[in-house]
Structure formats: structure tokens, C-alpha cells
Amino acid sequence: MTVPWLLSNLFLRINGILMVIGIPKENLSINALDILLGKYRIMGASSRTPQQMREPIEFSYEHGIKAHMTTFNDIGDIQKIIDLLENGRPLVDLV
């Protein structure tokens, strides 16, 4: 998947942040000029050690925060994905 494709398909707004969490299944292609011109920003987060995760996990438990992951496996789901994004619902995994 390329970042220009994400931009042109309403997944990433101009000057938006593409957050990479964990290790993507496939390489991510970017255009260096787009980064230099500020079309989008890329940030990342990786898994942490159990010691680093203790506080966020305890906070989540104490406040009843539970993980939810929505997975889409078919390009036919594209309108559902766009609807979720337009309504402020984050996507966790796009397969």
C-alpha cells in the first residue's frame, strides 16, 4: 500500500499523521518529496516491554477501557471503511 493511495482515497488528509503501530505486514511506500512538502507526517509506535506497559494496562483496567479491532478483508468493504473514517471511528487493521 502506498501513502499517495491512502491520500487519494480519503484515508489520510493533507498534513495528516500516518501512525504506524507495530510492524506492518507489507512495506510502506512513500514519496520523499511529499514528506518534505508537508503533505503528511509519519509517526510510529512499537511494542513495549511488560514494565513499560504496566501503567497503561492498569489505567485501562481501572477505567474499563477495552480493546476493539475491526478487520476488513474485502475491497468491497471500502464504503464501510470510508463511513467509519468520516464519522471519526478509527481503523485498527486494514487487510
C-alpha positions in Angstrom: 0.0 0.0 0.0 1.3 3.4 -0.8 0.8 6.7 1.1 -0.3 8.5 -2.1 -3.0 5.9 -2.5 -4.2 6.5 1.1 -4.2 10.2 0.4 -6.2 9.9 -2.8 -8.7 7.6 -1.2 -9.7 9.8 1.8 -7.8 7.6 4.3 -5.2 10.3 5.1 -5.9 14.0 5.0 -3.4 16.5 3.7 -1.0 17.3 6.6 -2.5 14.2 8.4 -0.5 11.8 10.5 0.0 8.2 9.3 0.5 6.3 12.6 2.3 3.0 12.2 1.7 0.7 15.1 3.7 -2.4 15.4 5.3 -4.0 12.3 3.2 -3.7 9.1 2.7 -6.9 7.1 4.0 -5.2 3.9 6.4 -2.5 3.2 5.0 1.0 3.1 6.0 3.1 0.0 6.4 6.8 0.5 7.3 9.7 -1.7 10.1 11.7 0.0 9.1 14.9 -1.8 5.6 14.6 -0.2 7.2 14.4 3.2 9.5 17.4 2.5 6.5 19.4 1.3 4.5 18.5 4.4 1.7 16.6 2.7 1.6 14.1 5.5 3.6 13.1 8.6 4.6 9.6 9.6 4.9 8.5 13.2 5.4 5.1 14.7 5.0 3.1 17.9 6.2 -0.4 18.6 5.5 -3.0 21.2 6.9 -2.2 24.6 8.3 -4.2 27.4 6.0 -5.5 30.1 7.5 -3.0 32.6 6.6 -0.1 30.2 3.1 -1.4 29.6 2.2 -1.8 33.3 0.9 1.7 33.8 -1.2 1.9 30.6 -2.7 -1.6 31.2 -3.6 -0.7 34.8 -5.2 2.6 33.7 -7.2 0.8 31.0 -8.4 -1.8 33.6 -9.3 0.8 36.2 -11.3 2.8 33.7 -13.0 -0.1 31.9 -11.2 0.6 28.6 -11.3 -2.4 26.4 -9.6 -3.0 23.0 -11.7 -3.4 19.9 -10.3 -4.3 16.5 -12.2 -4.1 13.2 -10.7 -6.1 10.3 -11.7 -5.7 6.7 -10.6 -8.4 4.3 -12.5 -7.4 1.1 -12.1 -4.4 -1.1 -15.9 -4.4 -1.3 -15.9 -3.1 2.3 -14.3 0.2 1.2 -17.5 2.2 1.7 -17.9 0.9 5.2 -14.3 2.0 5.9 -14.9 5.4 4.5 -18.1 5.8 6.5 -16.2 4.9 9.7 -13.4 7.4 9.0 -15.8 10.2 8.2 -17.6 9.6 11.5 -14.4 9.7 13.5 -14.1 6.0 14.1 -10.5 4.8 13.9 -9.5 1.7 11.9 -7.2 -0.7 13.6 -6.4 -3.1 10.9 -6.9 -2.8 7.1 -6.1 -6.2 5.5 
